């Protein structure tokens, strides 16, 4: 599954994923955004794997925010933008 979302005034966020047994699997978030530290992207992907595929945007955004290291900085996108692109990919 694939979804794309251009953040208004921001960057492109892309999601590629599978659904297995009703849960997100092999989640890969990418795009032209900036994220520090770089390993925070893998934390986001790992935090989303296993989420129920019918999760709403709020639940997905909370999962992204919870997965981020305390020192992470997101530039040009947000946890909410990741949730939007995931819902688009799942639609």
Secondary structure, DSSP 8 states (H G I E B T S, - for coil): -EEEEE-TTS-EEEEEEEEETTEEEEEEEEES-EEESTTHHHHHHHHHTT-BTT--HHHHHHHHHHHS-TT-EEES--HHHHHHHHHHHH-
